[in-house]
């Protein structure tokens, strides 16, 4: 059951090394702000699109999805997430900077597109915090 101050986050990245780094970074960042902002969270991490989609909770709030997955691409995964998780914010990450890819994912409903550069991990954390802030503000509105 979803509570207003609980957030479910998914990381789908098929590179084990980058998956571990991103998940760890998001975990540490969220832990640092959770007490101050009075929320709880869970982060589920997957290296396979199939595993991710099989275990995806309808209450997922945020999904960080690698664009170039071994078995699929982010657009296919994003569409499936959107069908199951109506209000999920999807952030696409890509190793390759490509304006066409960025535009296409954003036009199909991604909340943001991040190039995996030296600022990518920090951007993911800031985006996560902003999404949490928006949901907490809207939950406190009468």
Secondary structure, DSSP 8 states (H G I E B T S, - for coil): ---TTEEEEEEE-S-HHHHHHHHHHHHHHHHHHHHHHT-EEEEEEES-HHHHHHH--TT--EEEEESB-SSSBHHHHHHHHHHH-TT-EEEEEESS--HHHHHHHHHTT-SEEEE-STTHHHHHHHHHHHHHHHHHHHHH--
